[in-house]
Every structure is written in structure tokens, then in C-alpha cells.
Amino acid sequence: MDMNKNGYYSPSIGQLTVGKVISEIGDFVDHEPGNYYSLVIGTDSQTRRINGKAEIDYVTAIVIYRRGRGARYFWRKEKKIQKPILRDKIYTETLMSLDVAQNIVPEIRKVISPAKYDLEIHIDVGPLGPTRDMIREVVGMVTGNGFVAKTKPDSWGASSVADKHT
């Protein structure tokens, strides 16, 4: 399923607007208000060659995780034609997650108290692979914008949830 920049997809509901995603997150938390939650935003990408051009699918996931008791997630996909340079892809993934956080979090705060959840930006970089030299830079981008950054092996929002749809 290919999504436009404003729409999300839920495996259990189907296509949703941003407003409906926020409403669904609020309902999920309201269903068990005594629990504590993690709100996770992560982006992953996959490069494909189409007619000799590199097309990159970027998938951003928003996950509301009820600690030890399940989760709901929403995702969107964007295609970009660009050279598949790893550094550029990681920066784009991080910036896309930050963009979603900056736009959606103020709206989520209107329906859920920030005291009820931790917010994490998950970045698909880790200490073992070719992205290890970028960790400090992209974590700095996220923390410099006032968010908590998680990297591999703790960045499951990007490396598992978003990756499932790239």
C-alpha cells in the first residue's frame, strides 16, 4: 500500500488521516489509562532500481506501546528518487522521523498527558554496521530537537516495525 505524505495506514483499520491516527492513539491509551506507554517514531528505507534509476521507499512508523501489554502502530510510505548513498538515506530517515514528531506530538499532547508516556525517536543506526560512524551525528540531531534518540539494538520502531513495510 502506497501512502501519501498526509495519510497513514493501520494493519487493523486501514487508511487513516493524521487526525484519526491521533484519535486512535488517544483511544488506545484511554482504554487502559492506568498503564504507562511509549510513543515511538521511526523511519526505515529500502532502495529499488526501476528502469536504471534508484527509487527509495521511506516508511515512517508511529507506535503506541502499552508497556508489557500490546501496541498499535501506524505507517506511511514515501518514494523518493535519489542516489542511494547510505549517509544521505540515514539523514533523510532521521529528518523524516523528526518532522513527524514535531508535527504530531503537539496534537497528541492535546489528547494524552505527556506524563503518561515516553517519546522516543528510533534511528536505524548501530555500533556494528556501516552506520556506526554516524551515530553521534544523528543522535545529536534528535536530542538537539528535544527528543530522546534510540539506536540499535533498541531502535525496533525503525529496524522492525517500519522495516516491515519498506
C-alpha positions as CSV (number, residue, x, y, z in Angstrom):
1,M,0.0,0.0,0.0
2,D,1.5,3.3,-1.0
3,M,0.6,6.3,1.2
4,N,0.8,10.0,0.5
5,K,2.5,12.3,2.9
6,N,-0.7,13.1,4.9
7,G,-2.1,9.6,5.2
8,Y,-1.2,6.7,7.4
9,Y,-2.1,3.0,7.3
10,S,-3.1,0.8,10.2
11,P,-2.9,-3.0,9.8
12,S,-6.1,-3.3,11.8
13,I,-8.1,-0.3,10.5
14,G,-6.8,0.6,7.0
15,Q,-6.1,4.0,5.7
16,L,-6.3,6.9,8.2
17,T,-5.8,10.7,8.3
18,V,-3.3,12.2,10.7
19,G,-6.3,13.3,12.9
20,K,-7.7,9.8,13.0
21,V,-4.2,8.4,14.0
22,I,-4.1,10.8,16.9
23,S,-7.7,9.9,17.9
24,E,-6.8,6.1,17.7
25,I,-3.7,6.7,19.9
26,G,-5.8,8.6,22.4
27,D,-8.5,5.8,22.5
28,F,-5.8,3.1,22.9
29,V,-4.4,5.0,26.0
30,D,-7.9,5.8,27.3
31,H,-8.8,2.0,27.2
32,E,-6.2,1.3,29.9
33,P,-5.4,4.7,31.5
34,G,-3.5,3.2,34.5
35,N,-0.7,1.9,32.3
36,Y,2.5,3.7,31.1
37,Y,3.2,4.0,27.4
38,S,6.0,4.6,24.9
39,L,5.3,6.7,21.9
40,V,7.8,5.7,19.2
41,I,8.6,7.2,15.9
42,G,11.0,5.6,13.5
43,T,11.8,5.6,9.7
44,D,13.5,2.9,7.6
45,S,14.2,2.9,3.9
46,Q,14.7,0.4,1.1
47,T,16.4,1.1,-2.3
48,R,15.0,-0.4,-5.5
49,R,16.2,0.0,-9.1
50,I,13.5,0.9,-11.5
51,N,14.4,1.5,-15.1
52,G,18.0,2.1,-14.1
53,K,17.0,4.8,-11.5
54,A,17.3,4.4,-7.8
55,E,14.0,4.7,-6.1
56,I,14.0,4.8,-2.3
57,D,10.9,3.8,-0.3
58,Y,10.9,5.6,3.1
59,V,8.5,4.2,5.7
60,T,7.8,6.1,8.9
61,A,6.0,4.3,11.7
62,I,4.3,5.7,14.8
63,V,3.9,3.1,17.5
64,I,2.0,3.5,20.8
65,Y,3.3,0.7,23.1
66,R,1.5,-0.2,26.3
67,R,4.4,-1.5,28.4
68,G,4.1,-5.2,28.5
69,R,0.5,-5.2,27.2
70,G,0.5,-4.7,23.5
71,A,0.8,-1.9,20.9
72,R,-0.8,-0.3,17.9
73,Y,1.1,1.2,15.0
74,F,0.5,3.4,12.0
75,W,2.8,3.8,9.0
76,R,3.2,5.8,5.8
77,K,5.4,5.3,2.8
78,E,7.1,7.9,0.6
79,K,9.0,7.3,-2.5
80,K,12.0,9.5,-3.5
81,I,14.2,9.4,-6.5
82,Q,17.8,9.9,-5.2
83,K,21.2,8.3,-5.2
84,P,21.3,5.5,-2.7
85,I,24.1,6.9,-0.6
86,L,23.9,5.4,2.9
87,R,24.7,8.7,4.7
88,D,22.0,10.6,2.8
89,K,19.5,7.8,3.5
90,I,20.2,7.8,7.2
91,Y,19.9,11.6,7.4
92,T,16.7,11.5,5.4
93,E,15.2,8.8,7.7
94,T,16.1,10.8,10.8
95,L,14.8,14.1,9.4
96,M,11.5,12.4,8.4
97,S,11.0,11.0,11.9
98,L,11.8,14.4,13.4
99,D,9.3,16.0,11.1
100,V,6.6,13.6,12.1
101,A,7.4,14.1,15.8
102,Q,7.4,17.9,15.5
103,N,4.0,17.9,13.7
104,I,2.2,15.1,15.6
105,V,3.4,15.4,19.2
106,P,1.8,18.8,19.9
107,E,-1.5,17.3,18.7
108,I,-1.1,14.1,20.8
109,R,-0.4,16.2,23.9
110,K,-3.9,17.6,23.5
111,V,-5.4,14.1,24.0
112,I,-2.8,12.4,26.2
113,S,-0.9,13.9,29.1
114,P,2.9,13.8,28.5
115,A,3.2,12.3,32.0
116,K,1.6,9.1,30.7
117,Y,4.3,8.2,28.1
118,D,7.9,8.4,27.0
119,L,8.6,9.7,23.5
120,E,11.4,8.1,21.5
121,I,12.8,8.6,18.1
122,H,14.2,5.3,16.8
123,I,17.1,5.6,14.3
124,D,18.3,2.7,12.2
125,V,22.0,3.0,13.1
126,G,24.1,0.8,15.3
127,P,27.6,0.2,16.7
128,L,28.3,-2.9,14.5
129,G,27.5,-1.9,10.9
130,P,28.5,0.7,8.3
131,T,26.4,3.3,10.1
132,R,28.4,3.2,13.4
133,D,30.3,6.4,12.4
134,M,27.1,8.3,12.1
135,I,25.6,7.5,15.5
136,R,26.8,10.7,17.3
137,E,25.7,12.9,14.4
138,V,22.1,11.6,14.1
139,V,21.6,11.2,17.8
140,G,22.7,14.8,18.1
141,M,20.1,15.9,15.5
142,V,17.4,14.2,17.5
143,T,18.5,15.3,21.0
144,G,19.2,18.8,19.7
145,N,15.5,19.0,18.7
146,G,14.5,18.0,22.3
147,F,13.7,14.3,21.7
148,V,15.1,11.1,23.1
149,A,17.0,9.0,20.5
150,K,17.3,5.2,20.5
151,T,19.7,3.3,18.2
152,K,20.3,-0.4,17.5
153,P,19.7,-2.7,19.2
154,D,17.0,-0.6,20.9
155,S,15.6,1.1,17.8
156,W,12.9,-1.5,17.0
157,G,10.5,1.2,15.8
158,A,12.7,1.7,12.7
159,S,14.5,-1.6,12.4
160,S,11.5,-3.9,12.9
161,V,8.2,-2.0,12.6
162,A,9.0,0.4,9.7
163,D,11.2,-2.1,8.1
164,K,8.3,-4.5,7.7
165,H,6.6,-2.1,5.2
166,T,9.6,-0.9,3.1
